[in-house]
Amino acid sequence: MKERRQVVWTRRNVSTTECPKSYVTATSQTLLDAYYLWSRLGAGGVWSLEPRMADAFVILQEAVNGEIIESKVT
């Protein structure tokens, strides 16, 4: 019989049985820090960024927008 593992973290429709902190790499932490500074210093266009960073920033901005919308609904 398969062992049933307990959920340790959940957010809306996403959950995990492992600590999500272990999935944060040094690269992802660098991108998060860069996004934070970019958004606080005026969030210029993504066109001037390196492609990987621009992609990460677009994904992060969509996540932030989703959180803002969700906070207004609940």
N, C-alpha and C positions, 0 to 999 in steps of 0.2 A: 504494500500500500504506500502511496506517495505521501511524504511528510507535508503537512500543511503549515506554511510559514505565516507568521503574523505580520500584518501591515505595520510599518513603522513611520511612514510619512504618506500624506495624501493632500491633494490640492485639486479641487473640482473633480475632473474626470481622470486624474493621473494619480497613481499610487505605486509604492514600491515596498518590498520586504527587506530592503537594504538601505543603509544610511545614504541619502543622496549626496552628502558632502564628499564622499569618496569619489564621486564622478566629476568633481571640479578639479580641473588640471591647472597647472601654472599658466598655460596658454589661455584657458578660459577666464582665469582670474585677471590676467592682463587685459583681455578684451573687455571684461566688466568694468575694470578701473578706467580704461580709456573711454568707454561709453559714458561713464559717470561724468568724467571731466568734459567730454564733448557736449553732453546735454546741459551741463551747468554753465558752460562758457558760451552758450548761444546756439549750439547745434547747427553749425553751418551745413551746407549741402553735402551729401554723401559722395558726390562726384569727385571731390578732391581727395578722397580716402583711397587707400589700397583696397583692391577688390574684396579680399577676405574680411577686412575690417568693416567695409561698407556693408557686406552681407550680414555680418554679425550685428551691426548697429540697426539695420532694418528689422531683423528678427527681434532684437531687444526692444525696439520702439513699438513694434506690434504687440509684444507681451505687456509692456507698460500701458499702452492704450487699452488693451483688454482688461487689465486690472482696474483702470480708471472707470471704464464702463461698468464692470462688475460691482465696484464699490458704490456706484450710483443706483444700481438696481436693488441691492440688498440693504 
